[in-house]
């Protein structure tokens, strides 16, 4: 049986424009939504969970790890490709991020796409080189879209980014680096 990488998009945070996005905790709904993910039996095969230092990712990882007594490690390079939303209307926010992901513009509030993609790919490859078994990461939809663009060999954009649910799960076979299930599984 090959080793797997379980990729988790964090659960739903509270809505609080006064807080920096990295400080948003999970909402009550977010806690309820991640609970069924944490109950899945495949977690018994996961040796370790790495998570973004952003609070919503850390809390998502903690709920899963607590259920299965899985060790947790924070990994800075799993952080999102920042934008401070700053009261932007949802439609404008989605347009800015979508255009950035699709390479139409390089927005100053977002990390350079190529640098962000290199960061996340290097991070996940480094983690994979340390483990012989299955492991998991908990991160964010924008940076995961850049990671999956690399894996799938084509630039994913707005439509794919917005298709990732909160929370969501994807499975990658570590022998082939193919997406075998979950979000973006049908794009492989």
N, C-alpha and C positions, 0 to 999 in steps of 0.2 A: 504494500500500500504506500503510495507516494505521500510526501509531506505536503501540507496545505498552508497557505497564507489566508487567514480570515480577515477581511477588510471590513471594518465597521465604520459607518458614518454615524457620528454622535447623535444622541437623541435630542428632542425638542427643548430648547432653553426658554426661560422666561423672556418676555418682551419688556425691555427697560432701556430706553434711549439714553438715560443718564449714565449707564454703565458702559465701559469699554467692552467691545464684543468678546475679548478674551476673558472677561470677568463674569460673563453670564452663566448662572447656574441652571441646572435642569428645572423645568417647570414640573408641577405635579403630573400633568399629562405626559411629559417626557419620561418621568420615572415609570409611569404605568406602561408606556409604549416599549421601553427597553426591557421590561421584565420578561415578556415571552421570548425575546432574543436570548436573554441570559439563561433561560430554562432549557434551551436546545441541547440535546445529548452530545452533539459533536464537541462541545467545550471540554469534555473529559479527555480529549486527545490533544488539547492545546497546552503547550509547556509554559508559555509566557505571553503576556499582553504588553505591548508598547503603546503609549498614548501621547497625544499632543498635550502640551502644558496648559492649554486653554481649559477653563473650568468645566465647560459642558462636555468636553471629551474625557477629561479626568473622571468626572462623575459617572459617565457612561461606562468607562472601563472598570471603575470600582464596583459598580453594581454587578457586572458580569463576573469579575474576578472573585468577589466575595462569595458568590453562589458556589463556585467550583474550587475555591482556594488556589487560584492561579496567581503566581507572582506578577507584579506590575512594575513597569519601568517607564519613567517619563523620557520622552525623546523630543528635544527641541525642534528637530528638522521635520517633525510631523505637523508643525504649525501651519495655519492657513496662509494664503497669499494675500495678506491684509488689505482690507479697505475699511475705513471708518465710515460707517453708513451715515452718521451725522444727520439723521432726520430726512434723508433722501426718500422720496416717494418710491414705493415698491417697484413700479414700472421703470423709473429712471435707474434705480439700483440694478435691476435685472438687465437693462440695456447696457449699462456701463460694464458690468461683469461679463455679460455675454459677448460684447464686442471685444473685450480684452482677451477672453479665452479663444475666440475665433481669429485673433490676430488682426482685427480691423483697426484697432487703436491700442496704444500702450498708455494705460491710464496711470497718472502719477500717484494715485492712492493705492495702487496695486503693485505688488512685487513684479519685476520683469518676468514675463512668462517663461522664457528660456532658462533663466536662473532658477526660478521656482521649480520648473520641471526637473532640471538637473539635481537640485537639492533633494526632492522627494525620491527620485529614482536612486540616487546615491545612498540615501538613508535606508530605504527598504532593502537594497542589495547588501549593504553592510550588515543590517540586522540578519538577513537570511544567511549570510556567510558564517554567522556565529552559532547557528542552530542546525541540528540534524533532523529535528522533528517539526511538527506543526506549531505555528505561532500566530498571533493576531496583532493587528494595529487598529487604533481608533483615531480617526482624523476628521477632515472637513471636506465638503463636497467640491469646493473650487480646486484645492490642491490635489484631491483624488482624481478630478477630471484631467488634470495635467499628467498625473501618473498613468492613468489608463490610456491616455493619448499615446504615451510612449509604448505601453504594452501592445496596443492594438495597431500601432504603426500609422495612425492618422490622427489629425487634430480634431478632438471632440470640442463641442461648443455649447452654446446656450441651451439647446434642446436636451442634450445629454446631461448637462449640469443640473438643470431643473427637474430631470427625471429621477434623481437620487432622492429617496425619501428620508425622513427624519424620525427614527433611525432607519438604517438600511444595512444590508450585509451583502458581501460578494466573496466568492471563493476563487483562489488562484492556485493551480497546481504548481508547486515549486520545482518540479523536474522540467516542465515544459514552459512555464510562465504563461500558460493559457488560462483565461477566465473560464471556469467550469460551471459556475452557478451564481445567481444573484444579479445585482445591478451590473449592467454591461455584459452579462453572460451571453446574450443573443447577438452581440456585436463581434464576438470572437470568430 
